Each structure stands twice: as structure tokens, then as C-alpha cells.
Amino acid sequence: MCSVKSFITFDFPFQTDFIKAEFEAIHTKNSANLPERSTTATRLILTSNYWFTHVARHFSAMLGLSILVSLLINGVGNQVSLYLLGLIIATLISFPILYLFHYRPNYNALFLPKVEIVKEVQERKQLEQLEKCKQAQLSNFSLALIFYVFDKTTGINSLTATDQHAGLLMQLYGVDKGSLKKNLELILGKKQKLPPRKATEIRNRFNEAYTFFEHLNFANGIKILKELEGRFHF
């Protein structure tokens, strides 16, 4: 009964839980096909659904119910054309009234603000998830160290501090090419005395790489990493 009442009074599209569930369902479904899909695109679909699904369904149901009641009470008889004319006139009168005094005001005052709130919450969730991923990822210098060790242990020995290799690492790790190139220059270039703050940062990055190889039980990688660390002037 509550659902029927909510449908008749047309207040279900303005319920926060309903808007949130519909927004998340649409965004999840479309993001599966297009990961880059923005929340703005989902918002547009939601507003389109309001007018072309919820409003159209509600008005059709109300009009159909009125027609049914009218048929049950009065019937049509032989006045079919007159009845159809009255139906058209009733439709032309009732829809503008509902639009001006119910559909549109509630759309502006209730629906859109709640959609914006849900949209902002979704964007914050995405941002928080991205931040968690960034925090879980190793630093750029540690990533360069790890690749350096793999380059040595596999016998490739071709790593250089060039745009080409920085570009390859960018494709592999998905991080800034310029930062990777600077880190390669620091690893492969002539070692100089580092300022205390920079030296502490480099030690921390080496520790991250050590932990990575320890989890892999990669003793040879740890050995090469120690040899490289010994060439730094801390």
C-alpha cells in the first residue's frame, strides 16, 4: 500500500535512497563498458529517466486509471468520437497543470538538489579510492630501483637514463615520465654527496625496494640493490 500511495502521489522519484540506488546502478553498469565515464554523464541519464520514464509512466497510469473509472461508471455507448475528443481535451488540460504545479517544481526543488548531492558523494568515493591506490603504490624512485635490479639480474643490462627507457617505464608503471627519467639519472649517473634530507628520502626508498624483494624471497635482487646503495654518498 505504501508503494502504491508513493506512486500515486509521485513522491518516490524524490526519495534520497531511490535516487542513490538508481544513480549507483546506472553508473556501475555504464562504467563497466566505459571506465572513463564521468558522474556528469550518469546525472544526465538520471534526469532523462525522470522525464521520459517516471513522469511518462505516472501520467500514463493516472490517465489510464481515469479512463477506466469513467468507462466503468458511464460507458461509451455510441459516442466513441465524442469520448475520444473529451479524452484528448482532458489530456491537454491535465498534463500542463501537473507539469507546472507538480512535476517541474519538485524536479527543481527536490530531485535535482538530491541528484547533485549523490553525484558529489560518488565523486568523493572515487577520489578516496584513487588516493588509496596512490598510497599503496611504491614511490617512483622505488619503482625505478626495482626495474634496475630486474635489468641486472636478467642480464639485459640495457637500462639508460633516456627518454626512451623512461617512456618504457611509464608504460609499465603508469607514472610520470619526467620523474622516472630523473630517478634513472640519479640511479645510473655519477654519485654525489646528497643533502641530509635527500639522503633520508633515498634510504627510505631503498627500504621500500628491499621489502619488495624480501617478500619475493629474491636474494640476488637484494644483493644487487645493496651494491647500488653502497655507491651512494649518504
C-alpha positions as CSV (number, residue, x, y, z in Angstrom):
1,M,0.0,0.0,0.0
2,C,2.8,2.4,0.8
3,S,4.4,1.7,-2.6
4,V,1.0,2.3,-4.4
5,K,0.5,5.5,-2.4
6,S,4.0,6.7,-3.2
7,F,3.4,6.0,-6.9
8,I,0.1,7.8,-7.0
9,T,1.4,10.9,-5.1
10,F,4.5,10.7,-7.2
11,D,7.0,11.2,-4.4
12,F,9.1,8.1,-4.9
13,P,11.4,9.7,-7.5
14,F,12.4,12.3,-4.9
15,Q,13.4,9.8,-2.2
16,T,17.1,10.0,-1.5
17,D,17.5,6.2,-1.2
18,F,15.8,5.7,-4.5
19,I,17.9,8.4,-6.3
20,K,21.1,7.0,-4.7
21,A,20.3,3.4,-5.8
22,E,19.4,4.4,-9.3
23,F,22.5,6.6,-9.7
24,E,24.8,3.8,-8.5
25,A,23.1,1.2,-10.7
26,I,23.4,3.4,-13.8
27,H,27.0,4.4,-13.1
28,T,28.2,0.9,-12.3
29,K,26.5,-0.5,-15.4
30,N,27.9,2.1,-17.8
31,S,31.4,2.2,-16.1
32,A,31.7,-1.5,-16.9
33,N,31.5,-0.7,-20.6
34,L,33.4,2.6,-20.4
35,P,35.6,3.0,-17.3
36,E,36.3,6.7,-18.1
37,R,32.6,7.5,-17.8
38,S,32.0,10.6,-15.7
39,T,29.4,11.1,-13.0
40,T,28.1,14.0,-15.1
41,A,27.1,11.6,-17.8
42,T,25.3,9.5,-15.2
43,R,23.5,12.6,-13.9
44,L,22.2,13.3,-17.4
45,I,20.8,9.8,-17.7
46,L,19.1,10.1,-14.3
47,T,17.4,13.4,-15.3
48,S,16.4,11.9,-18.6
49,N,14.8,8.9,-16.7
50,Y,12.9,11.4,-14.6
51,W,11.0,12.9,-17.5
52,F,10.8,10.1,-20.0
53,T,10.4,7.2,-17.6
54,H,9.0,8.3,-14.2
55,V,6.9,11.2,-15.4
56,A,5.6,9.5,-18.5
57,R,4.8,6.3,-16.5
58,H,3.0,8.3,-13.8
59,F,0.9,10.4,-16.1
60,S,0.0,7.5,-18.3
61,A,-1.1,5.5,-15.2
62,M,-3.2,8.4,-13.9
63,L,-4.8,9.0,-17.2
64,G,-5.4,5.3,-17.8
65,L,-7.0,5.0,-14.3
66,S,-9.2,7.9,-15.0
67,I,-10.3,6.4,-18.3
68,L,-11.0,3.1,-16.6
69,V,-13.1,4.6,-13.9
70,S,-15.0,6.7,-16.5
71,L,-15.7,3.6,-18.6
72,L,-16.9,1.6,-15.6
73,I,-19.3,4.4,-14.5
74,N,-20.6,5.9,-17.8
75,G,-19.5,3.5,-20.5
76,V,-19.0,4.7,-24.1
77,G,-22.1,3.7,-25.9
78,N,-22.3,5.1,-29.4
79,Q,-20.5,8.3,-28.6
80,V,-17.0,7.0,-29.3
81,S,-15.8,10.0,-31.3
82,L,-17.1,12.4,-28.6
83,Y,-15.5,10.3,-25.9
84,L,-12.1,10.4,-27.7
85,L,-12.4,14.2,-28.1
86,G,-13.1,14.6,-24.4
87,L,-10.1,12.3,-23.6
88,I,-7.8,14.5,-25.8
89,I,-9.1,17.7,-24.2
90,A,-8.6,16.2,-20.7
91,T,-5.1,15.2,-21.5
92,L,-4.2,18.6,-22.9
93,I,-5.5,20.3,-19.8
94,S,-4.3,17.9,-17.1
95,F,-0.7,17.5,-18.2
96,P,0.2,21.2,-18.2
97,I,-1.3,21.5,-14.8
98,L,0.6,18.6,-13.4
99,Y,3.8,19.9,-15.1
100,L,3.5,23.4,-13.8
101,F,2.4,22.5,-10.2
102,H,3.9,19.2,-9.5
103,Y,6.4,17.6,-11.9
104,R,8.5,20.7,-12.6
105,P,8.6,22.4,-9.2
106,N,9.5,19.1,-7.4
107,Y,12.1,18.4,-10.1
108,N,13.8,21.8,-9.4
109,A,13.4,21.9,-5.6
110,L,13.8,18.2,-4.7
111,F,15.1,16.0,-7.5
112,L,18.0,18.0,-8.9
113,P,19.5,19.0,-5.5
114,K,19.4,15.4,-4.3
115,V,21.0,14.2,-7.5
116,E,23.8,16.7,-7.1
117,I,24.4,15.5,-3.5
118,V,24.5,11.9,-4.7
119,K,26.8,12.8,-7.5
120,E,29.2,14.6,-5.2
121,V,29.3,11.7,-2.8
122,Q,30.1,9.3,-5.7
123,E,32.9,11.6,-6.8
124,R,34.4,11.7,-3.3
125,K,34.3,7.9,-3.2
126,Q,36.1,7.7,-6.5
127,L,38.7,10.3,-5.3
128,E,39.2,8.4,-2.0
129,Q,39.7,5.1,-3.9
130,L,42.3,6.8,-6.1
131,E,44.1,8.2,-3.1
132,K,44.2,4.7,-1.5
133,C,45.7,3.3,-4.7
134,K,48.3,6.0,-4.8
135,Q,49.2,5.4,-1.1
136,A,49.5,1.7,-1.8
137,Q,51.8,2.2,-4.8
138,L,55.5,2.4,-4.3
139,S,57.3,5.7,-4.9
140,N,58.7,6.5,-8.4
141,F,62.3,6.1,-7.2
142,S,61.5,2.7,-5.7
143,L,59.9,1.6,-8.9
144,A,63.0,2.7,-10.8
145,L,65.2,0.8,-8.4
146,I,63.1,-2.4,-8.8
147,F,63.4,-2.2,-12.6
148,Y,67.1,-1.6,-12.3
149,V,67.5,-4.8,-10.3
150,F,65.5,-6.8,-12.8
151,D,67.5,-5.3,-15.6
152,K,70.7,-6.5,-13.9
153,T,69.5,-9.9,-12.7
154,T,68.0,-10.9,-16.1
155,G,71.3,-9.9,-17.8
156,I,69.7,-7.4,-20.1
157,N,71.9,-4.5,-18.9
158,S,70.4,-2.0,-21.3
159,L,68.8,0.4,-18.9
160,T,69.8,4.1,-19.5
161,A,68.6,7.4,-18.2
162,T,67.0,8.4,-21.5
163,D,63.5,9.4,-22.7
164,Q,63.2,6.0,-24.4
165,H,63.6,4.0,-21.2
166,A,61.7,6.5,-19.1
167,G,58.9,6.1,-21.6
168,L,59.0,2.3,-21.3
169,L,58.8,2.5,-17.5
170,M,55.9,5.0,-17.8
171,Q,54.1,2.4,-19.9
172,L,54.8,-0.3,-17.3
173,Y,54.1,1.7,-14.2
174,G,51.7,4.4,-15.4
175,V,53.6,7.2,-13.7
176,D,55.1,10.5,-14.8
177,K,57.8,10.1,-17.5
178,G,59.8,13.1,-16.4
179,S,60.0,11.9,-12.8
180,L,61.1,8.4,-13.9
181,K,63.9,9.9,-16.1
182,K,65.2,12.0,-13.1
183,N,65.2,8.9,-10.9
184,L,67.1,6.9,-13.6
185,E,69.7,9.7,-13.8
186,L,70.1,9.5,-10.0
187,I,70.5,5.7,-10.1
188,L,72.7,5.4,-13.2
189,G,74.6,8.7,-13.1
190,K,77.7,9.8,-11.2
191,K,77.1,9.6,-7.4
192,Q,77.4,12.9,-5.5
193,K,77.1,13.8,-1.8
194,L,73.4,14.1,-1.0
195,P,71.9,16.7,1.3
196,P,70.7,15.2,4.6
197,R,67.0,15.4,3.7
198,K,67.5,13.9,0.3
199,A,69.7,11.2,1.7
200,T,67.0,10.2,4.2
201,E,64.4,10.1,1.4
202,I,66.7,7.9,-0.7
203,R,67.3,5.5,2.2
204,N,63.5,5.2,2.7
205,R,63.1,4.4,-1.0
206,F,65.8,1.7,-0.8
207,N,64.0,0.3,2.2
208,E,60.8,0.0,0.2
209,A,62.6,-1.8,-2.6
210,Y,64.3,-4.1,0.0
211,T,60.9,-5.0,1.4
212,F,59.5,-5.7,-2.1
213,F,62.3,-8.2,-2.8
214,E,62.2,-9.7,0.6
215,H,58.5,-10.6,0.0
216,L,59.6,-12.2,-3.2
217,N,62.5,-14.1,-1.4
218,F,64.7,-12.7,-4.2
219,A,68.2,-12.8,-2.6
220,N,70.1,-12.0,-5.7
221,G,67.9,-8.8,-6.2
222,I,68.7,-7.8,-2.6
223,K,72.4,-8.3,-3.2
224,I,72.4,-6.1,-6.3
225,L,70.3,-3.4,-4.5
226,K,72.9,-3.3,-1.7
227,E,75.7,-2.9,-4.2
228,L,73.9,0.0,-5.7
229,E,73.1,1.6,-2.3
230,G,76.8,1.3,-1.4
231,R,77.7,3.6,-4.3
232,F,75.5,6.5,-2.9
233,H,77.2,9.0,-0.7
234,F,74.9,9.3,2.3
